[in-house]
Amino acid sequence: MEIAWAGTLILVTIIFFTDLIWRKIYNAITIPAILAGILYHSIWGLGIKFTLIGFAFMFVIGVIGLTVNGWGGGDAKMLILAGAWLGWYTAALVMLIGGLIALIYFAFKLKKKAIKKVTDQLRRIWLTVFWQAKGAWKDFEGIPDGNDPMPEVVPYGSCLAVGAWLVMFLQNM
């Protein structure tokens, strides 16, 4: 598994910088890396079943992320890369930790009023889903719609890269 981690971490480090600086995750990095992950596990690694399940699971997650317009195509392909190299479980941990890092990054970039809108939205979702509270949407400002400019877009690929580094560090402790 050390080769899989080495291959993944080299690639996600490159992606970290390209996404942070240019807000781009290039197909020239992700697509060959996905194919290399599948090939590696098919021949020397944990088997074709391991890599294809990771690929398929992260592909579905990536499509969902693209559909709700939260991610770019590069972010989805980076998750597929992690799934092909690390398997579905470890890639899901990378996604979870990367998401938490993105949330922290975004929270520091928002102004106080925008943070209140996000907490109101989370409170509204909590009341509606878990308490079936009718009228939970009333009197909440909520998250700005597409017409309101957001302060900054979060480079999610960079957050995923940091998540991959943290997962590797935690698994090898």
C-alpha positions as CSV (number, residue, x, y, z in Angstrom):
1,M,0.0,0.0,0.0
2,E,3.0,2.3,0.4
3,I,3.4,2.6,-3.4
4,A,-0.3,3.5,-3.7
5,W,0.2,6.2,-1.1
6,A,3.3,7.5,-2.7
7,G,1.7,7.7,-6.1
8,T,-1.4,9.3,-4.7
9,L,0.4,11.9,-2.6
10,I,2.7,13.0,-5.4
11,L,-0.3,13.6,-7.6
12,V,-2.4,15.3,-5.0
13,T,0.5,17.6,-4.1
14,I,0.7,18.7,-7.7
15,I,-3.1,19.2,-7.7
16,F,-2.9,21.1,-4.5
17,F,-0.8,23.8,-6.1
18,T,-2.6,23.9,-9.5
19,D,-6.0,24.3,-7.8
20,L,-4.8,26.8,-5.2
21,I,-3.0,29.0,-7.7
22,W,-5.0,28.6,-11.0
23,R,-8.2,27.0,-9.7
24,K,-7.7,24.2,-12.2
25,I,-7.2,20.5,-11.9
26,Y,-5.9,19.3,-15.2
27,N,-7.1,16.2,-17.1
28,A,-3.4,15.5,-18.0
29,I,-2.9,14.7,-14.3
30,T,-6.1,13.1,-13.2
31,I,-7.0,10.8,-16.1
32,P,-3.6,9.0,-16.5
33,A,-3.5,8.8,-12.7
34,I,-6.8,7.1,-12.5
35,L,-5.8,4.6,-15.2
36,A,-2.4,4.0,-13.4
37,G,-4.2,3.3,-10.1
38,I,-6.5,0.7,-11.8
39,L,-3.5,-0.8,-13.6
40,Y,-1.4,-0.9,-10.4
41,H,-4.0,-2.6,-8.3
42,S,-4.9,-5.0,-11.1
43,I,-1.4,-6.3,-11.4
44,W,0.5,-5.7,-8.1
45,G,-1.8,-4.2,-5.6
46,L,-5.0,-5.2,-3.8
47,G,-6.8,-6.5,-6.9
48,I,-9.1,-5.3,-9.6
49,K,-12.2,-5.6,-7.4
50,F,-10.6,-3.2,-4.8
51,T,-9.8,-0.5,-7.3
52,L,-13.0,-0.8,-9.4
53,I,-15.2,-0.5,-6.3
54,G,-13.2,2.6,-5.2
55,F,-13.4,4.0,-8.7
56,A,-17.2,3.4,-9.0
57,F,-18.0,4.6,-5.5
58,M,-16.1,7.9,-6.0
59,F,-17.5,8.2,-9.5
60,V,-21.0,8.2,-8.1
61,I,-20.1,10.7,-5.4
62,G,-18.4,12.9,-8.0
63,V,-21.4,12.9,-10.3
64,I,-23.6,13.9,-7.3
65,G,-21.2,16.7,-6.5
66,L,-21.2,18.0,-10.1
67,T,-25.0,17.7,-10.3
68,V,-25.7,19.9,-7.3
69,N,-23.2,22.4,-8.8
70,G,-20.9,22.3,-5.8
71,W,-17.8,20.9,-7.4
72,G,-15.9,21.4,-10.6
73,G,-15.1,18.5,-12.9
74,G,-11.5,18.4,-11.6
75,D,-12.7,17.9,-8.0
76,A,-14.8,15.0,-9.0
77,K,-11.9,13.4,-11.0
78,M,-9.6,13.9,-8.1
79,L,-12.0,11.9,-5.9
80,I,-12.1,9.2,-8.5
81,L,-8.3,9.2,-8.6
82,A,-8.3,8.7,-4.8
83,G,-10.9,5.9,-5.1
84,A,-8.9,4.1,-7.8
85,W,-5.6,4.3,-5.8
86,L,-6.8,4.1,-2.2
87,G,-10.2,2.2,-2.3
88,W,-13.6,3.5,-1.5
89,Y,-13.2,3.7,2.3
90,T,-10.0,5.6,2.4
91,A,-11.1,7.9,-0.4
92,A,-14.3,8.6,1.6
93,L,-12.2,9.6,4.6
94,V,-10.2,11.9,2.3
95,M,-13.4,13.4,1.1
96,L,-14.8,13.9,4.6
97,I,-11.6,15.5,6.0
98,G,-11.2,17.6,2.8
99,G,-14.8,18.8,3.2
100,L,-14.1,19.8,6.8
101,I,-11.0,21.7,5.8
102,A,-13.0,23.4,3.0
103,L,-15.7,24.4,5.5
104,I,-13.1,25.9,7.9
105,Y,-11.4,27.7,5.0
106,F,-14.8,29.1,3.8
107,A,-15.9,30.1,7.3
108,F,-12.8,32.2,7.7
109,K,-13.4,33.9,4.4
110,L,-17.0,34.8,5.1
111,K,-18.1,37.9,6.7
112,K,-20.1,37.8,10.0
113,K,-23.5,38.3,8.2
114,A,-22.8,35.5,5.7
115,I,-21.8,33.1,8.6
116,K,-25.2,33.9,10.2
117,K,-26.9,33.0,6.9
118,V,-25.0,29.6,6.8
119,T,-25.9,28.8,10.4
120,D,-29.5,29.8,9.8
121,Q,-29.6,27.4,6.8
122,L,-28.1,24.6,8.9
123,R,-30.6,25.3,11.7
124,R,-33.4,25.3,9.1
125,I,-32.4,22.0,7.7
126,W,-32.0,20.5,11.2
127,L,-35.5,21.6,12.2
128,T,-37.1,20.4,9.0
129,V,-35.4,17.1,8.6
130,F,-35.1,15.9,12.2
131,W,-38.0,17.6,13.9
132,Q,-40.4,17.8,11.0
133,A,-41.0,21.4,12.1
134,K,-43.5,23.1,9.8
135,G,-42.6,26.7,9.1
136,A,-39.0,26.2,10.0
137,W,-38.1,28.1,6.8
138,K,-39.9,31.3,8.1
139,D,-37.8,34.3,9.2
140,F,-34.4,32.8,8.2
141,E,-32.3,34.7,5.7
142,G,-30.6,31.5,4.5
143,I,-27.6,31.1,2.1
144,P,-27.4,33.7,-0.6
145,D,-28.9,32.7,-4.0
146,G,-27.0,32.8,-7.3
147,N,-27.6,36.5,-7.6
148,D,-25.7,37.4,-4.4
149,P,-21.9,37.3,-4.9
150,M,-20.1,34.9,-2.6
151,P,-16.8,36.2,-1.1
152,E,-14.6,33.5,-2.6
153,V,-14.8,30.1,-4.1
154,V,-13.1,27.4,-2.0
155,P,-10.4,25.5,-3.9
156,Y,-11.9,22.1,-2.9
157,G,-9.2,20.1,-4.8
158,S,-6.5,21.7,-2.5
159,C,-8.6,20.9,0.5
160,L,-8.9,17.3,-0.7
161,A,-5.1,17.2,-1.1
162,V,-4.6,18.3,2.5
163,G,-7.2,15.7,3.5
164,A,-5.2,13.0,1.7
165,W,-2.0,14.0,3.5
166,L,-3.8,14.0,6.9
167,V,-5.4,10.6,6.2
168,M,-2.0,9.2,5.2
169,F,-0.4,10.6,8.3
170,L,-3.1,9.3,10.6
171,Q,-3.1,5.8,9.1
172,N,0.7,5.6,9.4
173,M,0.9,6.7,13.0
